[in-house]
Amino acid sequence: MDTQDLRQKYFSNPLFGWAKKALPSMSDTEREAMEAGDVWWEGELFSGQPDYARLGDIHFSELSEEERAFLDGPVEELCAMLDDWQITSQLMDLPEPVWEFMKKKKFFGMIIPKSYGGLGFSATAHSEVVKRISTRSVTAAVTVMVPNSLGPGELLMQFGTDEQKDHYLPRLADGREVPCFALTSDEAGSDAAAMKDSGTVCRRMVDGEEVLGISLTFSKRYITLAPVATLLGLAFKLYDPDGLLGGEKERGITVALVPADTAGVEQGKRHLPALQPFQNGPVSGNDVFVPLSAIIGGEEQIGQGWKMLMAALAAGRGISLPSLATAAACLSARTTGAYARIRRQFGIPIGKFEGVQERLGRIAGIAYELEAARRFTCAGLDLGHHPAIVSAIMKAHATYRMRDAVNDAMDVHGGKTIIDGPLNYLGNVYRSIPVGITVEGANIVTRSLIIFGQGVTRAHPYLADEMLALGEEDEDSARQKFDKLLAGHTWHILANTGRAVLRGWSAGLLAPAGGPRQLRKYYRQVSRYSAALAFASEMALVSLGGDLKRKEMISARFGDVLSELYLVSAVLKRWQEDGRHREDLVLVEWCCRSAFQRIEAALKSIAANFPNRPLGWLLRAIALPYGTYTTGPSDKVVSAAAEAISAPGEQRDRIATGVYEGGEGEPIALLERALTLTLKAEELEERLRKAGYEDKWEEAKEADVLSASELALLNEAAEAVHRAVVVDEFEPERFGALLSPDKEDDPLHIPPLRAAGSS
């Protein structure tokens, strides 16, 4: 009996039965989700031994001349056309000229290849466009975002037949077709597998000919662009009760293209998401007949809908909402830094108060981090990856960080951004926060179930293959495959246990580092926590098995560790890609120490709540033997980060990049002008203070302490500050009827429950 036979008899075979019961079972939807997309840098982080040479080979994408021209041309033109106050308080929609401009300039066809009439932009260019528009109008940004994210265009490019592509992609590119994607069912929410929407294979007479097709009954809600869409991408469960297709009667989740003017489709009413008037509403249908050719990808893609959706999300979810979130953070940094410098309390700029600096420092750090993560993720997408786990990390944590940054910005601004009106540049962004956190997968579900739930199977070098082997019907073949995988897995566990011990007990000093000298201390900590994550994950899998799926709070904390390591990687990469500006190291330190603090908090909570208490103590002893490595960024670092966004210059421009300021007289432009003049006036004010002429400008001029031009500068600065900090006022008669829904005969306006049909 050779070594392999002995190993299988005494080691892998006994574990085979245990693993079959203990490891998490895999549903069909979970299997399809796992097979969608691919694994990128997150796999290195999960391995316990990140390959920094691989990270060094990743470079941020540069815009092409054509992409740059589009950003500087049509995007600037579009932003100039937008009046967000008018859109959100009066029109409750984009003006018709804006709709026509977006269609004409192919804003809805950015991702569609040029061969089909689209712009064929890179992921980076797509993201830059969405980001820039987001700093001007959330409504416009979402309108552009949806056709270029999860929707018919993305699905057609990945899965459509040649005939479908040839027909629909040119029409989507030039705006002849306005798409929406109808996924969320009335009762299913984030659980798409629980949708009741159905399609039944049947034969119908169409124009005198018998056609094999599908009778659809569906009721969807929260569907962006549904009220104005001409083409629905529809997800439903397909049934073949009469066996017209042969095979199974229940055929699974399927996706089809349904023209909105098809008989039986009902659209037109609208939702109002957090007072953001982008077109959003329900769409339903009863006995809507479409031919089989309406299925995206044709009959071969029947039952592959969930896999298709996950594949599309793997790209789109990494671009759309992270771009919007980054825009909000950069807008917060640019406006709040300026406002804190020009707004005075007790005779000094409020940005000099340490309490305010704490908020400013956090805003600056978040803006720097999100821009880093946005560009890093787009680099991966431009390399051809479809990293589902990274997209989930970006969607959840970018929107969470957005909430932190905007909340801090609102706190610093106080009444300035509480009072609504055309002069308020943050109020509408603040109101839109729940939209970003909820759509494209609710953050609670994404954080507690998806990031680590998929990460532990997709990014782990052995687990996914082991689970597939355990599920094979041929037990002899399954045992052979499991034995080979288990041997490698065992060495993987032993190696990461050794790494975790060595790196944890040396506080990272003995961990491998990469990158330039200035960043090596951070790279070492990434190596340290990567090993700790890998070790702790193995402990959880071995001790909890299938119960790990139900330990959502522990799973969420594991996901937080992986997410923080990804965001830190992006920050370290950005500093190098940006040109290694020494002054930006303070931002790198803020981001890294904040992330390490959150990682340690997550690991402590995992250990403290581990169901097997001795294993919890062991985890704490190995991963965090000395308690804490960092308590977060120092006060000095926080103050320096705050100062970085409080004065004009290249550093502030790098942090708060891509913000549309508007023309002369618009609120952000007024703020920027006030900041510039305030800094010029500060030297004069200091001279007056020392000479005893503080607030006595005319007397100072008479005493030749000030020249006429200097006095004019002081007055100009004071007027500029006044115009920048003033808030809107309205005549009482402007306040009248409130926007109310069409109540019909239902005082609560509760939509009727629609029967979705069954097989």
NUFIDO-894762 format. One record per residue (C-alpha): residue in one letter; x negated, y negated, z negated. Coordinates in steps of 0.05 Angstrom, whole numbers, m for minus. Each point is the difference from the previous one (the first is absolute). Example, Ala and Ser with C-alpha at 12.3 -4.5 7.8 and 13.67 -1.06 7.14 Angstrom:
// residues 2
<'A',<m246,90,m156>>,
<'S',<m27,m69,13>>,
This chain:
// residues 759
<'M',<0,0,0>>,
<'D',<m32,m65,22>>,
<'T',<0,m67,m36>>,
<'Q',<61,m26,37>>,
<'D',<40,63,m18>>,
<'L',<m20,m5,m73>>,
<'R',<18,m73,m1>>,
<'Q',<67,13,31>>,
<'K',<16,59,m46>>,
<'Y',<m20,m32,m66>>,
<'F',<7,m74,14>>,
<'S',<43,m24,58>>,
<'N',<53,55,0>>,
<'P',<19,m11,m74>>,
<'L',<3,m75,14>>,
<'F',<41,10,63>>,
<'G',<62,21,m38>>,
<'W',<m10,m54,m52>>,
<'A',<m11,m54,52>>,
<'K',<61,22,40>>,
<'K',<43,m16,m61>>,
<'A',<m39,m57,m30>>,
<'L',<m20,m45,58>>,
<'P',<53,m50,24>>,
<'S',<48,29,50>>,
<'M',<5,m35,67>>,
<'S',<67,m17,31>>,
<'D',<8,m7,75>>,
<'T',<2,m76,m5>>,
<'E',<m62,0,m45>>,
<'R',<m36,45,50>>,
<'E',<19,m46,57>>,
<'A',<m21,m62,m38>>,
<'M',<m67,34,m17>>,
<'E',<m12,16,73>>,
<'A',<15,m71,22>>,
<'G',<m58,m49,9>>,
<'D',<m70,16,m22>>,
<'V',<m50,m12,m56>>,
<'W',<m52,m56,2>>,
<'W',<m41,m34,m54>>,
<'E',<48,22,m55>>,
<'G',<m24,71,12>>,
<'E',<m71,m21,m19>>,
<'L',<25,m33,m64>>,
<'F',<39,62,m19>>,
<'S',<m59,46,13>>,
<'G',<m39,m24,m61>>,
<'Q',<m60,m15,44>>,
<'P',<15,m58,48>>,
<'D',<m45,m3,61>>,
<'Y',<m23,m73,1>>,
<'A',<m35,10,66>>,
<'R',<68,12,30>>,
<'L',<26,m63,m33>>,
<'G',<m59,m38,29>>,
<'D',<20,22,70>>,
<'I',<69,m31,m7>>,
<'H',<3,m72,24>>,
<'F',<57,m50,0>>,
<'S',<31,m11,68>>,
<'E',<m11,m65,38>>,
<'L',<56,m31,40>>,
<'S',<m9,1,75>>,
<'E',<2,m66,38>>,
<'E',<71,16,22>>,
<'E',<22,15,m71>>,
<'R',<m33,m63,m27>>,
<'A',<33,m41,55>>,
<'F',<68,28,m19>>,
<'L',<m11,m17,m73>>,
<'D',<m22,m70,16>>,
<'G',<53,m10,54>>,
<'P',<68,33,m4>>,
<'V',<m5,15,m74>>,
<'E',<m16,m73,m16>>,
<'E',<56,m22,47>>,
<'L',<49,47,m35>>,
<'C',<m19,m24,m69>>,
<'A',<9,m73,22>>,
<'M',<71,18,23>>,
<'L',<20,28,m68>>,
<'D',<34,m41,m53>>,
<'D',<7,49,m57>>,
<'W',<46,m44,m41>>,
<'Q',<48,m7,58>>,
<'I',<m4,74,15>>,
<'T',<15,22,m71>>,
<'S',<49,m53,m24>>,
<'Q',<38,m22,62>>,
<'L',<m6,45,61>>,
<'M',<m7,66,m38>>,
<'D',<m36,26,62>>,
<'L',<m57,m18,46>>,
<'P',<20,m53,51>>,
<'E',<16,27,69>>,
<'P',<m61,m35,32>>,
<'V',<m44,38,m49>>,
<'W',<31,67,19>>,
<'E',<m11,m16,73>>,
<'F',<m72,m22,m11>>,
<'M',<m17,64,m38>>,
<'K',<29,43,55>>,
<'K',<m34,m40,55>>,
<'K',<m68,2,m33>>,
<'K',<8,75,m16>>,
<'F',<m4,m6,m76>>,
<'F',<43,63,m2>>,
<'G',<m49,38,45>>,
<'M',<m67,m11,m35>>,
<'I',<m12,75,m10>>,
<'I',<27,22,68>>,
<'P',<m56,15,50>>,
<'K',<m12,m49,57>>,
<'S',<16,56,50>>,
<'Y',<72,m5,m25>>,
<'G',<2,m76,0>>,
<'G',<m20,m10,m73>>,
<'L',<m58,m38,m31>>,
<'G',<m39,62,m20>>,
<'F',<m28,m34,m62>>,
<'S',<m45,33,m51>>,
<'A',<25,14,m70>>,
<'T',<m43,m58,m25>>,
<'A',<32,m49,50>>,
<'H',<70,26,m16>>,
<'S',<m15,m11,m74>>,
<'E',<m29,m70,11>>,
<'V',<62,m22,37>>,
<'V',<48,25,m53>>,
<'K',<m43,m31,m54>>,
<'R',<m2,m69,32>>,
<'I',<75,m2,13>>,
<'S',<13,24,m71>>,
<'T',<m33,m62,m29>>,
<'R',<52,m41,38>>,
<'S',<65,40,m3>>,
<'V',<16,67,m30>>,
<'T',<62,5,44>>,
<'A',<m41,m8,64>>,
<'A',<m55,46,m25>>,
<'V',<49,57,m15>>,
<'T',<33,m10,67>>,
<'V',<m67,9,35>>,
<'M',<m23,54,m48>>,
<'V',<55,51,9>>,
<'P',<m5,14,76>>,
<'N',<m75,9,m8>>,
<'S',<3,44,m61>>,
<'L',<46,59,m14>>,
<'G',<47,m1,59>>,
<'P',<16,26,69>>,
<'G',<m63,m29,31>>,
<'E',<m48,35,m47>>,
<'L',<39,66,4>>,
<'L',<4,m2,76>>,
<'M',<m74,m12,8>>,
<'Q',<m17,59,m46>>,
<'F',<55,49,19>>,
<'G',<42,m25,59>>,
<'T',<5,36,66>>,
<'D',<m30,m34,61>>,
<'E',<69,m17,25>>,
<'Q',<19,m32,m66>>,
<'K',<m64,m40,m2>>,
<'D',<7,m24,71>>,
<'H',<72,m23,m12>>,
<'Y',<m1,m29,m70>>,
<'L',<m70,m26,m14>>,
<'P',<0,m56,53>>,
<'R',<69,m21,m24>>,
<'L',<m23,m2,m73>>,
<'A',<m63,m37,19>>,
<'D',<36,m59,33>>,
<'G',<59,m4,m47>>,
<'R',<53,27,46>>,
<'E',<11,52,m55>>,
<'V',<1,m21,m73>>,
<'P',<m14,62,m42>>,
<'C',<18,21,m70>>,
<'F',<m13,65,m37>>,
<'A',<59,29,m37>>,
<'L',<m29,46,m54>>,
<'T',<29,m18,m68>>,
<'S',<67,33,m14>>,
<'D',<51,m28,m48>>,
<'E',<m13,49,m56>>,
<'A',<m68,30,18>>,
<'G',<m45,m61,m11>>,
<'S',<m73,20,0>>,
<'D',<19,74,3>>,
<'A',<7,4,76>>,
<'A',<7,75,m4>>,
<'A',<67,m10,m37>>,
<'M',<31,m40,56>>,
<'K',<71,20,19>>,
<'D',<m3,m29,70>>,
<'S',<11,56,49>>,
<'G',<m3,18,73>>,
<'T',<36,60,29>>,
<'V',<m20,31,66>>,
<'C',<59,3,46>>,
<'R',<23,m7,72>>,
<'R',<39,m61,25>>,
<'M',<27,m23,67>>,
<'V',<m36,m64,21>>,
<'D',<18,m33,65>>,
<'G',<32,64,24>>,
<'E',<m59,45,m18>>,
<'E',<m11,46,m59>>,
<'V',<m60,m24,m41>>,
<'L',<m36,36,m57>>,
<'G',<m12,m50,m55>>,
<'I',<11,m20,m72>>,
<'S',<59,m28,m38>>,
<'L',<m28,m47,m53>>,
<'T',<34,m23,m64>>,
<'F',<m41,m46,m43>>,
<'S',<2,m57,m50>>,
<'K',<m65,m38,m12>>,
<'R',<m16,m63,m40>>,
<'Y',<m57,m48,m13>>,
<'I',<m19,5,74>>,
<'T',<m41,m60,23>>,
<'L',<20,m28,67>>,
<'A',<62,45,1>>,
<'P',<50,m58,11>>,
<'V',<m37,m23,63>>,
<'A',<m31,65,24>>,
<'T',<14,28,69>>,
<'L',<m35,66,m13>>,
<'L',<5,42,m63>>,
<'G',<m53,50,m21>>,
<'L',<44,48,m40>>,
<'A',<m20,54,m49>>,
<'F',<50,55,m14>>,
<'K',<7,74,m16>>,
<'L',<14,42,62>>,
<'Y',<47,59,0>>,
<'D',<14,51,55>>,
<'P',<60,38,m27>>,
<'D',<18,32,67>>,
<'G',<m72,20,16>>,
<'L',<m1,m41,64>>,
<'L',<m75,m9,m7>>,
<'G',<m13,69,m26>>,
<'G',<m36,14,m65>>,
<'E',<17,m29,m68>>,
<'K',<65,m37,m12>>,
<'E',<m32,m50,m48>>,
<'R',<m55,m34,41>>,
<'G',<m26,m51,m50>>,
<'I',<m13,m75,1>>,
<'T',<m2,m27,71>>,
<'V',<m9,m69,30>>,
<'A',<36,m27,61>>,
<'L',<7,m66,38>>,
<'V',<71,m26,1>>,
<'P',<18,m62,40>>,
<'A',<39,m47,m46>>,
<'D',<57,m7,51>>,
<'T',<14,75,m2>>,
<'A',<73,14,m15>>,
<'G',<10,11,m75>>,
<'V',<m60,m40,m24>>,
<'E',<20,m55,m50>>,
<'Q',<m47,m58,m15>>,
<'G',<5,m74,m13>>,
<'K',<9,m13,m74>>,
<'R',<m60,m22,m40>>,
<'H',<m35,11,m66>>,
<'L',<m36,m59,m32>>,
<'P',<m65,28,m31>>,
<'A',<m21,m46,m58>>,
<'L',<25,m61,39>>,
<'Q',<m47,16,58>>,
<'P',<43,m7,63>>,
<'F',<m38,47,46>>,
<'Q',<50,42,37>>,
<'N',<17,60,m44>>,
<'G',<63,40,m7>>,
<'P',<37,66,3>>,
<'V',<11,40,62>>,
<'S',<46,59,6>>,
<'G',<32,45,51>>,
<'N',<54,52,5>>,
<'D',<m2,54,55>>,
<'V',<m53,m38,39>>,
<'F',<m19,43,59>>,
<'V',<m70,m2,30>>,
<'P',<m34,50,48>>,
<'L',<m56,45,m25>>,
<'S',<m48,m44,40>>,
<'A',<11,m54,m54>>,
<'I',<m42,40,m49>>,
<'I',<m68,m33,m5>>,
<'G',<m49,50,31>>,
<'G',<56,42,29>>,
<'E',<23,68,m25>>,
<'E',<m71,18,m22>>,
<'Q',<5,m51,m56>>,
<'I',<66,26,m28>>,
<'G',<m9,8,m75>>,
<'Q',<m66,m38,0>>,
<'G',<31,m66,m22>>,
<'W',<m30,m2,m70>>,
<'K',<m70,15,27>>,
<'M',<10,m54,52>>,
<'L',<21,m51,m51>>,
<'M',<m58,15,m46>>,
<'A',<m49,m6,58>>,
<'A',<29,m67,21>>,
<'L',<m1,m25,m72>>,
<'A',<m72,21,m7>>,
<'A',<m19,m57,47>>,
<'G',<55,m52,m6>>,
<'R',<5,0,m75>>,
<'G',<m74,m15,m4>>,
<'I',<9,m64,41>>,
<'S',<67,m34,m9>>,
<'L',<13,m11,m74>>,
<'P',<m74,m3,m20>>,
<'S',<m7,m57,51>>,
<'L',<59,m36,m30>>,
<'A',<m26,11,m71>>,
<'T',<m69,m25,19>>,
<'A',<31,m61,31>>,
<'A',<38,m15,m65>>,
<'A',<m64,7,m41>>,
<'C',<m41,m44,47>>,
<'L',<56,m52,1>>,
<'S',<3,2,m76>>,
<'A',<m76,m9,m4>>,
<'R',<m2,m58,49>>,
<'T',<59,m39,m30>>,
<'T',<m10,15,m73>>,
<'G',<m74,m15,0>>,
<'A',<13,m67,33>>,
<'Y',<60,m16,m44>>,
<'A',<m39,15,m64>>,
<'R',<m54,m48,22>>,
<'I',<45,m59,17>>,
<'R',<52,8,m54>>,
<'R',<m20,m31,m66>>,
<'Q',<22,9,m72>>,
<'F',<m29,m38,m58>>,
<'G',<m45,m36,49>>,
<'I',<m36,60,29>>,
<'P',<16,48,58>>,
<'I',<41,59,m25>>,
<'G',<m50,46,34>>,
<'K',<m50,m17,m54>>,
<'F',<43,31,m54>>,
<'E',<m24,71,m15>>,
<'G',<71,26,m4>>,
<'V',<11,m24,71>>,
<'Q',<m68,25,22>>,
<'E',<18,70,m22>>,
<'R',<58,m2,50>>,
<'L',<m41,m33,55>>,
<'G',<m56,51,m8>>,
<'R',<49,56,7>>,
<'I',<32,m31,62>>,
<'A',<m68,m9,32>>,
<'G',<m21,71,m16>>,
<'I',<65,30,26>>,
<'A',<m4,m41,65>>,
<'Y',<m72,23,11>>,
<'E',<17,72,m16>>,
<'L',<62,5,44>>,
<'E',<m35,m32,59>>,
<'A',<m56,50,m9>>,
<'A',<48,59,m3>>,
<'R',<41,m25,59>>,
<'R',<m60,m5,45>>,
<'F',<m31,65,m25>>,
<'T',<65,38,13>>,
<'C',<8,m31,69>>,
<'A',<m71,22,16>>,
<'G',<20,72,m15>>,
<'L',<62,m6,43>>,
<'D',<m40,m30,57>>,
<'L',<m46,59,m5>>,
<'G',<59,44,16>>,
<'H',<17,25,m69>>,
<'H',<72,6,m26>>,
<'P',<m15,4,m75>>,
<'A',<67,12,m34>>,
<'I',<m29,m3,m70>>,
<'V',<m36,m66,13>>,
<'S',<63,m29,30>>,
<'A',<38,19,m64>>,
<'I',<m54,m31,m43>>,
<'M',<0,m64,40>>,
<'K',<76,m7,2>>,
<'A',<9,10,m74>>,
<'H',<m60,m35,m30>>,
<'A',<m3,m58,50>>,
<'T',<72,m18,m16>>,
<'Y',<m12,9,m75>>,
<'R',<m61,m46,5>>,
<'M',<42,m49,41>>,
<'R',<50,m4,m57>>,
<'D',<m56,m15,m50>>,
<'A',<m31,m54,43>>,
<'V',<66,m34,17>>,
<'N',<24,3,m72>>,
<'D',<m65,m33,m23>>,
<'A',<7,m52,54>>,
<'M',<71,m16,m22>>,
<'D',<m23,m7,m72>>,
<'V',<m55,m49,17>>,
<'H',<44,m42,45>>,
<'G',<57,m3,m50>>,
<'G',<56,m46,22>>,
<'K',<m32,m13,68>>,
<'T',<19,69,26>>,
<'I',<63,10,m41>>,
<'I',<37,m57,34>>,
<'D',<24,23,68>>,
<'G',<m4,m39,64>>,
<'P',<m44,m13,60>>,
<'L',<m58,m20,m44>>,
<'N',<m2,66,m37>>,
<'Y',<m52,45,33>>,
<'L',<4,59,m49>>,
<'G',<72,8,m23>>,
<'N',<21,41,59>>,
<'V',<m61,44,m4>>,
<'Y',<16,12,m73>>,
<'R',<72,21,16>>,
<'S',<m24,48,53>>,
<'I',<m45,41,m46>>,
<'P',<51,54,m16>>,
<'V',<10,12,74>>,
<'G',<m73,18,10>>,
<'I',<m1,44,m61>>,
<'T',<63,38,19>>,
<'V',<m1,11,75>>,
<'E',<m40,51,40>>,
<'G',<0,46,m60>>,
<'A',<17,m26,m70>>,
<'N',<m64,m13,m40>>,
<'I',<22,41,m60>>,
<'V',<8,61,44>>,
<'T',<m63,m15,39>>,
<'R',<m42,m9,m62>>,
<'S',<27,57,m42>>,
<'L',<11,53,53>>,
<'I',<m35,m14,66>>,
<'I',<m70,m29,m11>>,
<'F',<m26,56,m45>>,
<'G',<52,51,21>>,
<'Q',<m25,m3,72>>,
<'G',<m70,m19,m19>>,
<'V',<m13,61,m42>>,
<'T',<20,45,58>>,
<'R',<m23,m40,60>>,
<'A',<m66,m28,m27>>,
<'H',<m21,61,m40>>,
<'P',<m49,42,41>>,
<'Y',<33,67,m18>>,
<'L',<69,m7,m31>>,
<'A',<42,m10,63>>,
<'D',<m31,60,34>>,
<'E',<9,41,m63>>,
<'M',<74,m18,m4>>,
<'L',<9,18,73>>,
<'A',<m35,66,m11>>,
<'L',<44,16,m59>>,
<'G',<61,m12,43>>,
<'E',<m19,49,55>>,
<'E',<46,60,9>>,
<'D',<m57,49,14>>,
<'E',<m27,11,m71>>,
<'D',<m65,34,21>>,
<'S',<m17,m59,45>>,
<'A',<22,m48,m54>>,
<'R',<m46,33,m51>>,
<'Q',<m60,m1,47>>,
<'K',<9,m74,15>>,
<'F',<13,m17,m73>>,
<'D',<m63,37,m21>>,
<'K',<m45,m40,47>>,
<'L',<32,m65,m20>>,
<'L',<m2,15,m74>>,
<'A',<m75,13,3>>,
<'G',<m13,m68,29>>,
<'H',<51,m32,m47>>,
<'T',<m35,30,m61>>,
<'W',<m67,m30,19>>,
<'H',<36,m66,14>>,
<'I',<28,1,m71>>,
<'L',<m67,17,m32>>,
<'A',<m36,m54,40>>,
<'N',<50,m54,m19>>,
<'T',<0,22,m73>>,
<'G',<m75,m10,m1>>,
<'R',<6,m67,36>>,
<'A',<53,m25,m47>>,
<'V',<m40,19,m61>>,
<'L',<m66,m29,26>>,
<'R',<31,m65,26>>,
<'G',<47,m10,m58>>,
<'W',<m52,11,m54>>,
<'S',<m50,m45,36>>,
<'A',<54,m54,9>>,
<'G',<m12,5,74>>,
<'L',<m75,m12,m2>>,
<'L',<m14,69,29>>,
<'A',<54,m6,53>>,
<'P',<m19,m9,73>>,
<'A',<4,m70,29>>,
<'G',<6,m29,69>>,
<'G',<1,m67,34>>,
<'P',<m45,m60,m14>>,
<'R',<m36,m12,m65>>,
<'Q',<50,m50,m26>>,
<'L',<57,51,3>>,
<'R',<m33,63,m24>>,
<'K',<25,m5,m71>>,
<'Y',<71,1,27>>,
<'Y',<m13,57,48>>,
<'R',<m26,41,m58>>,
<'Q',<65,m11,m38>>,
<'V',<40,21,62>>,
<'S',<m41,64,1>>,
<'R',<12,10,m74>>,
<'Y',<75,m9,3>>,
<'S',<5,41,63>>,
<'A',<m30,59,m36>>,
<'A',<45,m13,m60>>,
<'L',<61,0,46>>,
<'A',<m20,64,34>>,
<'F',<m14,35,m67>>,
<'A',<64,m25,m33>>,
<'S',<41,21,61>>,
<'E',<m26,71,m4>>,
<'M',<17,2,m74>>,
<'A',<71,m23,16>>,
<'L',<9,51,56>>,
<'V',<m26,58,m40>>,
<'S',<38,m16,m64>>,
<'L',<65,m28,29>>,
<'G',<6,35,67>>,
<'G',<68,m13,31>>,
<'D',<21,m40,m61>>,
<'L',<m47,m56,23>>,
<'K',<54,m21,50>>,
<'R',<46,m15,m58>>,
<'K',<m52,m38,m41>>,
<'E',<13,m64,38>>,
<'M',<m32,m48,m50>>,
<'I',<m65,41,m1>>,
<'S',<3,6,76>>,
<'A',<9,m76,6>>,
<'R',<m62,m12,m42>>,
<'F',<m41,47,42>>,
<'G',<25,m38,61>>,
<'D',<m20,m65,m33>>,
<'V',<m72,25,m8>>,
<'L',<m4,20,73>>,
<'S',<32,m66,21>>,
<'E',<m48,m42,m40>>,
<'L',<m60,37,28>>,
<'Y',<26,m13,70>>,
<'L',<10,m75,m13>>,
<'V',<m69,m6,m32>>,
<'S',<m31,34,61>>,
<'A',<34,m52,44>>,
<'V',<m26,m57,m42>>,
<'L',<m71,26,2>>,
<'K',<5,9,74>>,
<'R',<28,m69,11>>,
<'W',<m57,m35,m36>>,
<'Q',<m48,33,48>>,
<'E',<42,m12,62>>,
<'D',<11,m73,m18>>,
<'G',<m74,m16,2>>,
<'R',<m20,14,m73>>,
<'H',<15,m69,m27>>,
<'R',<m32,m5,m68>>,
<'E',<55,m46,m27>>,
<'D',<52,54,15>>,
<'L',<m32,50,m48>>,
<'V',<41,m30,m55>>,
<'L',<63,22,37>>,
<'V',<m29,69,11>>,
<'E',<m14,4,m75>>,
<'W',<70,m22,m17>>,
<'C',<31,52,45>>,
<'C',<m46,57,m21>>,
<'R',<3,m12,m75>>,
<'S',<76,m8,3>>,
<'A',<6,65,39>>,
<'F',<m47,38,m47>>,
<'Q',<41,m25,m59>>,
<'R',<63,27,32>>,
<'I',<m33,66,18>>,
<'E',<m23,10,m72>>,
<'A',<70,m17,m26>>,
<'A',<30,51,47>>,
<'L',<m50,54,m19>>,
<'K',<11,m14,m74>>,
<'S',<75,6,9>>,
<'I',<m8,65,39>>,
<'A',<m42,30,m55>>,
<'A',<45,m25,m55>>,
<'N',<62,29,33>>,
<'F',<m29,64,27>>,
<'P',<48,56,m20>>,
<'N',<m58,46,m19>>,
<'R',<m31,m41,m56>>,
<'P',<m69,34,m3>>,
<'L',<m7,m13,75>>,
<'G',<20,m72,m11>>,
<'W',<m54,m7,m52>>,
<'L',<m51,32,47>>,
<'L',<20,m47,56>>,
<'R',<m9,m61,m45>>,
<'A',<m67,26,m25>>,
<'I',<m27,11,71>>,
<'A',<30,m58,39>>,
<'L',<m3,m54,m54>>,
<'P',<m49,23,m53>>,
<'Y',<m17,m70,m25>>,
<'G',<70,m29,0>>,
<'T',<m3,m56,51>>,
<'Y',<m49,m23,53>>,
<'T',<33,m66,12>>,
<'T',<54,m44,m30>>,
<'G',<10,m34,66>>,
<'P',<m32,m62,30>>,
<'S',<m32,m48,m49>>,
<'D',<28,m70,m13>>,
<'K',<m59,m29,37>>,
<'V',<17,42,62>>,
<'V',<74,m19,m5>>,
<'S',<m17,m74,m3>>,
<'A',<m47,5,59>>,
<'A',<53,36,41>>,
<'A',<49,m54,m18>>,
<'E',<m48,m54,22>>,
<'A',<m10,35,67>>,
<'I',<71,m16,23>>,
<'S',<4,m70,m31>>,
<'A',<m45,m38,48>>,
<'P',<m4,m2,77>>,
<'G',<m57,39,30>>,
<'E',<m19,63,36>>,
<'Q',<10,44,m61>>,
<'R',<71,m24,m10>>,
<'D',<13,11,74>>,
<'R',<m25,71,m5>>,
<'I',<44,15,m60>>,
<'A',<63,m35,24>>,
<'T',<m8,18,73>>,
<'G',<52,0,54>>,
<'V',<50,m48,m32>>,
<'Y',<41,m43,48>>,
<'E',<m2,m71,m28>>,
<'G',<48,m34,48>>,
<'G',<m3,m68,31>>,
<'E',<m9,m68,m32>>,
<'G',<53,m13,m52>>,
<'E',<15,73,m15>>,
<'P',<m7,23,m72>>,
<'I',<m63,42,4>>,
<'A',<m34,m51,45>>,
<'L',<19,m54,m51>>,
<'L',<m31,42,m55>>,
<'E',<m64,10,39>>,
<'R',<m6,m74,14>>,
<'A',<12,m17,m73>>,
<'L',<m55,49,m21>>,
<'T',<m50,m31,47>>,
<'L',<15,m71,m22>>,
<'T',<2,20,m74>>,
<'L',<m71,27,3>>,
<'K',<m23,m64,34>>,
<'A',<34,m42,m53>>,
<'E',<m27,39,m59>>,
<'E',<m69,m32,4>>,
<'L',<31,m69,0>>,
<'E',<45,17,m59>>,
<'E',<m61,25,m39>>,
<'R',<m36,m66,14>>,
<'L',<61,m39,m24>>,
<'R',<5,41,m63>>,
<'K',<m72,m13,m18>>,
<'A',<8,m74,14>>,
<'G',<63,m4,m43>>,
<'Y',<47,m13,58>>,
<'E',<38,65,m1>>,
<'D',<69,m12,30>>,
<'K',<m18,m73,10>>,
<'W',<m15,2,74>>,
<'E',<17,m72,17>>,
<'E',<m41,m27,m58>>,
<'A',<m58,44,22>>,
<'K',<4,m30,69>>,
<'E',<1,m71,m28>>,
<'A',<m61,18,m41>>,
<'D',<m36,27,62>>,
<'V',<m2,70,m31>>,
<'L',<42,24,59>>,
<'S',<m4,m22,73>>,
<'A',<63,m13,40>>,
<'S',<m10,64,39>>,
<'E',<m10,40,m64>>,
<'L',<64,m29,m29>>,
<'A',<36,19,64>>,
<'L',<m26,71,m6>>,
<'L',<25,5,m72>>,
<'N',<69,m24,21>>,
<'E',<1,46,60>>,
<'A',<m19,59,m44>>,
<'A',<54,m17,m51>>,
<'E',<53,m6,54>>,
<'A',<m23,66,31>>,
<'V',<5,36,m67>>,
<'H',<69,m29,m12>>,
<'R',<24,25,68>>,
<'A',<m30,69,m13>>,
<'V',<30,11,m69>>,
<'V',<69,m32,11>>,
<'V',<60,47,4>>,
<'D',<63,m4,41>>,
<'E',<63,m37,m20>>,
<'F',<70,9,30>>,
<'E',<63,m41,0>>,
<'P',<54,32,m44>>,
<'E',<46,8,59>>,
<'R',<m50,47,32>>,
<'F',<18,53,m52>>,
<'G',<64,33,24>>,
<'A',<25,68,20>>,
<'L',<m45,58,m16>>,
<'L',<m16,54,50>>,
<'S',<50,57,m13>>,
<'P',<11,67,33>>,
<'D',<60,18,42>>,
<'K',<42,28,m56>>,
<'E',<60,21,42>>,
<'D',<48,35,m48>>,
<'D',<m54,27,m46>>,
<'P',<m16,m51,m56>>,
<'L',<m66,35,m15>>,
<'H',<m17,10,74>>,
<'I',<m22,72,m11>>,
<'P',<m8,33,69>>,
<'P',<43,62,9>>,
<'L',<m34,67,m8>>,
<'R',<m7,29,69>>,
<'A',<6,74,12>>,
<'A',<m65,19,32>>,
<'G',<26,66,27>>,
<'S',<m30,69,m7>>,
<'S',<m19,59,42>>,
